Amino acid sequence: MTISALPCERKGPGVRVSGEILHTYDLTVIAQDVDSVVASAGGWLCDRMRAGWQVTARVPAAHDAQALRILGVRAEPVESVLDTLRGLSSVAIAVDARILR
């Protein structure tokens, strides 16, 4: 008995239900500043991005997000934490502990 693999065209990393539909994981980081995100979780965020996750960091609008873009993380400026929580539909959320105080 032989088993032959069905041809499957790979279109990038991610989770598939079928050969044509590509589903990805989505991680949102909520933080007070870019520097703390990069210092404490930069390597982990880069690993998630390289594994095919869509990684977004929501940080205050006044911060320069260049360091996040270098890691492959999309930065979304927000005015307040309440703005961040509205419309959030991520599979995973990472929150800066200082925000929870």
Phi, psi and omega in degrees: 000131178241150178244126178249140180280139175285142179295133181224119178277123181271130183244018179128168181289151178152187181255131182244138170268324176223177181291342184258329185266129179250118177254139179238155173279151183232123179243129176244131177254130177247118186217161179276334179204158183291319184302317181291326178295312182294318182291320186264333185224011184303315180296317179296317179296320178297318177299316179298316181298317180291338177275001176104002179285151170268111184251126180232134175248125177258111183232160178304146186299335184285350185269145176279123186261016182302319181298323178291319179297325177298324179283351182093010182268131176279130180257133176240115179287140178228156179273327181208167179296324179297323175298324182295320185284338179288131175072017181282124182227032182283156174286323181227145180229133173243128185238133174298128183299332180295335179287330184281350181288000000 
